[in-house]
Amino acid sequence: MRLNRTLLYTGVFLTAIGVALLAVDVGRPETNALIGALRLWPLALIAIGLGIALRRTQISLASGLLASAVPGLLLGATMAATPRFAVDHGVWERLKAAYEREYHCADSGARIDFGNVEIDPIGGCR
């Protein structure tokens, strides 16, 4: 049986993104801890470089898996950290205020809660 490595590496990359998102959702780490982990982004470049350099050796499969998993984990962590970073640093409130100024909106004060997702609609917009 011949192994299609492109599909294998794509699957590992997507799985790593999902694992990172799930780990952040279940573990609930602090935003600063996530940002600290994202400072390790050069590891993705190292993993990709090793995957390329070792592709014609006996450990090419392992290096390719590593080269696809590490960037996936970092991308997943970035996807998980971005909304928290925006909320923790008041970005959402500034965007909301700018939107209200531009479109003459007033906050209706209604809140809808769906477990992990909370919707706070802005009412009265023209």
DRENVEXMAR-988819 format. One record per atom (N, C-alpha, C): residue in one letter; x, y, z. Coordinates in pm, whole numbers, padded with zeros to 5 digits, always signed. Layout:
// DRENVEXMAR-988819
AXYZ ...
// end
This chain:
// DRENVEXMAR-988819
M+00085-00118+00000 M+00000+00000+00000 M+00089+00124+00000 R+00057+00214-00090 R+00132+00339-00101 R+00061+00446-00018 L+00139+00520+00057 L+00086+00622+00147 L+00095+00758+00078 N-00017+00828+00067 N-00017+00963+00011 N+00018+01059+00125 R+00143+01100+00125 R+00191+01183+00236 R+00129+01322+00239 T+00093+01374+00124 T+00030+01506+00122 T-00099+01504+00202 L-00180+01402+00178 L-00305+01392+00254 L-00278+01365+00402 L-00178+01284+00430 L-00143+01255+00570 L-00100+01383+00642 Y-00012+01461+00579 Y+00036+01584+00642 Y-00077+01686+00658 T-00167+01693+00560 T-00281+01784+00572 T-00372+01742+00687 G-00394+01613+00699 G-00476+01563+00809 G-00414+01590+00945 V-00283+01572+00955 V-00214+01600+01082 V-00220+01748+01114 F-00203+01833+01013 F-00209+01979+01032 F-00347+02020+01084 L-00453+01972+01020 L-00589+02007+01063 L-00622+01948+01200 T-00573+01827+01226 T-00594+01767+01357 T-00525+01848+01466 A-00405+01896+01437 A-00331+01976+01534 A-00404+02107+01564 I-00462+02168+01463 I-00541+02290+01486 I-00657+02259+01580 G-00728+02151+01551 G-00842+02113+01635 G-00801+02078+01776 V-00690+02008+01791 V-00641+01972+01925 V-00607+02097+02004 A-00541+02194+01940 A-00505+02318+02010 A-00631+02394+02053 L-00728+02405+01963 L-00852+02475+01999 L-00926+02405+02111 L-00933+02273+02105 L-01000+02197+02210 L-00926+02208+02343 A-00795+02201+02339 A-00716+02210+02463 A-00735+02346+02530 V-00741+02451+02451 V-00762+02585+02507 V-00903+02597+02562 D-01000+02541+02492 D-01139+02550+02538 D-01161+02470+02666 V-01103+02352+02675 V-01121+02267+02792 V-01033+02313+02908 G-00909+02347+02879 G-00815+02384+02984 G-00831+02524+03039 R-00890+02614+02961 R-00910+02753+03002 R-00783+02820+03057 P-00674+02817+02980 P-00552+02884+03030 P-00568+03036+03027 E-00486+03102+03102 E-00486+03248+03104 E-00444+03301+02967 T-00493+03419+02931 T-00456+03479+02803 T-00307+03501+02794 N-00245+03545+02905 N-00101+03569+02903 N-00022+03440+02880 A-00072+03328+02932 A-00006+03200+02908 A-00015+03162+02760 L-00129+03188+02698 L-00143+03160+02555 L-00050+03247+02473 I-00043+03374+02508 I+00044+03465+02435 I+00190+03424+02454 G+00224+03379+02574 G+00360+03330+02598 G+00392+03208+02512 A+00294+03120+02495 A+00316+03002+02410 A+00330+03042+02264 L+00259+03146+02224 L+00269+03190+02084 L+00403+03255+02053 R+00475+03293+02156 R+00609+03348+02133 R+00706+03241+02083 L+00663+03117+02085 L+00745+03007+02035 L+00722+02983+01886 W+00669+03081+01814 W+00639+03063+01673 W+00759+03024+01589 P+00882+03060+01625 P+00995+03013+01543 P+01007+02861+01539 L+00946+02792+01636 L+00948+02646+01631 L+00878+02593+01506 A+00778+02664+01457 A+00711+02622+01334 A+00807+02627+01217 L+00887+02733+01209 L+00986+02743+01101 L+01093+02635+01113 I+01135+02608+01235 I+01234+02502+01258 I+01178+02367+01216 A+01052+02339+01254 A+00991+02211+01219 A+00976+02196+01068 I+00935+02302+01000 I+00921+02296+00854 I+01057+02277+00789 G+01158+02349+00838 G+01294+02333+00785 G+01348+02193+00804 L+01325+02136+00921 L+01369+01998+00944 L+01294+01900+00853 G+01166+01925+00833 G+01089+01840+00744 G+01143+01842+00602 I+01182+01960+00556 I+01240+01972+00421 I+01379+01910+00416 A+01461+01938+00516 A+01599+01888+00515 A+01605+01736+00528 L+01512+01677+00600 L+01517+01533+00626 L+01423+01452+00537 R+01370+01513+00432 R+01270+01443+00351 R+01325+01325+00272 R+01453+01317+00249 R+01511+01205+00174 R+01588+01109+00265 T+01554+01107+00394 T+01621+01019+00489 T+01522+00916+00541 Q+01571+00830+00628 Q+01485+00726+00685 Q+01379+00783+00780 I+01403+00900+00833 I+01306+00960+00926 I+01221+01066+00859 S+01204+01055+00727 S+01129+01156+00654 S+00982+01161+00696 L+00922+01046+00726 L+00782+01046+00768 L+00766+01118+00901 A+00851+01087+00997 A+00842+01152+01129 A+00869+01302+01118 S+00968+01340+01039 S+00997+01483+01027 S+00886+01556+00954 G+00823+01491+00857 G+00710+01553+00787 G+00590+01570+00879 L+00565+01469+00962 L+00456+01481+01059 L+00482+01594+01157 L+00605+01606+01202 L+00642+01715+01292 L+00626+01850+01222 A+00669+01855+01096 A+00661+01979+01019 A+00517+02021+00993 S+00424+01929+00997 S+00283+01968+00979 S+00211+01988+01113 A+00253+01921+01218 A+00184+01931+01347 A+00217+02062+01420 V+00343+02101+01421 V+00383+02220+01499 V+00316+02347+01446 P+00318+02373+01314 P+00245+02492+01267 P+00095+02483+01294 G+00039+02364+01287 G-00103+02349+01317 G-00135+02382+01461 L-00050+02337+01552 L-00071+02370+01694 L-00060+02520+01718 L+00038+02584+01656 L+00054+02728+01675 L-00061+02806+01612 L-00108+02763+01496 L-00221+02831+01434 L-00348+02813+01518 G-00368+02693+01570 G-00484+02670+01656 G-00478+02754+01782 A-00361+02764+01843 A-00347+02848+01962 A-00372+02995+01930 T-00328+03038+01813 T-00351+03176+01772 T-00500+03202+01753 M-00567+03107+01691 M-00712+03121+01671 M-00786+03126+01804 A-00736+03055+01903 A-00801+03054+02034 A-00767+03179+02114 A-00647+03232+02098 A-00602+03345+02179 A-00655+03479+02129 T-00680+03492+02000 T-00716+03621+01943 T-00842+03682+02004 P-00953+03609+02014 P-01072+03672+02076 P-01050+03709+02222 R-00979+03625+02296 R-00953+03655+02437 R-00867+03780+02450 F-00767+03791+02365 F-00677+03907+02368 F-00756+04034+02340 A-00847+04028+02242 A-00928+04145+02208 A-01018+04186+02323 V-01079+04089+02389 V-01168+04120+02502 V-01087+04172+02620 D-00976+04106+02652 D-00895+04146+02767 D-00837+04286+02752 H-00813+04330+02629 H-00751+04460+02608 H-00851+04567+02561 G-00980+04539+02572 G-01082+04639+02545 G-01105+04670+02398 V-01055+04588+02309 V-01071+04614+02166 V-01219+04608+02128 W-01293+04510+02181 W-01435+04497+02149 W-01511+04622+02190 E-01483+04674+02307 E-01555+04794+02353 E-01526+04914+02264 R-01402+04928+02219 R-01368+05040+02130 R-01438+05025+01995 L-01442+04903+01940 L-01511+04880+01813 L-01660+04906+01827 K-01716+04863+01936 K-01859+04882+01960 K-01892+05031+01971 A-01808+05107+02043 A-01830+05251+02057 A-01818+05322+01923 A-01721+05283+01842 A-01704+05345+01710 A-01824+05314+01621 Y-01874+05191+01628 Y-01992+05152+01550 Y-02113+05233+01594 E-02131+05250+01724 E-02245+05326+01775 E-02236+05472+01733 R-02115+05530+01734 R-02098+05669+01691 R-02129+05683+01541 E-02081+05590+01462 E-02097+05598+01317 E-02243+05579+01273 Y-02311+05484+01333 Y-02446+05449+01289 Y-02555+05494+01387 H-02519+05578+01482 H-02615+05634+01578 H-02697+05525+01644 C-02628+05430+01701 C-02693+05314+01763 C-02692+05330+01913 A-02784+05261+01976 A-02788+05252+02122 A-02791+05105+02160 D-02720+05071+02263 D-02716+04933+02309 D-02850+04898+02371 S-02911+04788+02324 S-03043+04751+02376 S-03036+04685+02512 G-02919+04636+02551 G-02903+04572+02680 G-02948+04428+02683 A-02998+04375+02571 A-03042+04235+02565 A-02921+04144+02553 R-02927+04029+02619 R-02818+03931+02612 R-02878+03794+02585 I-02813+03721+02498 I-02855+03585+02467 I-02736+03495+02497 D-02757+03390+02575 D-02648+03302+02617 D-02673+03161+02567 F-02579+03108+02487 F-02585+02972+02434 F-02467+02892+02485 G-02449+02876+02612 G-02334+02801+02664 G-02207+02881+02650 N-02122+02845+02555 N-01995+02913+02534 N-02011+03042+02454 V-02121+03056+02381 V-02141+03172+02295 V-02240+03265+02361 E-02200+03390+02373 E-02287+03491+02432 E-02305+03602+02331 I-02429+03633+02296 I-02458+03735+02196 I-02515+03856+02267 D-02456+03970+02241 D-02502+04096+02299 D-02538+04189+02182 P-02662+04181+02133 P-02697+04258+02013 P-02700+04408+02039 I-02669+04482+01935 I-02677+04626+01940 I-02808+04664+01872 G-02896+04729+01943 G-03027+04762+01887 G-03037+04908+01850 G-03144+04944+01782 G-03172+05081+01747 G-03089+05138+01634 C-03029+05055+01554 C-02946+05105+01442 C-03034+05139+01323 R-02991+05242+01253 R-03063+05279+01130 R-02994+05218+01012 
// end
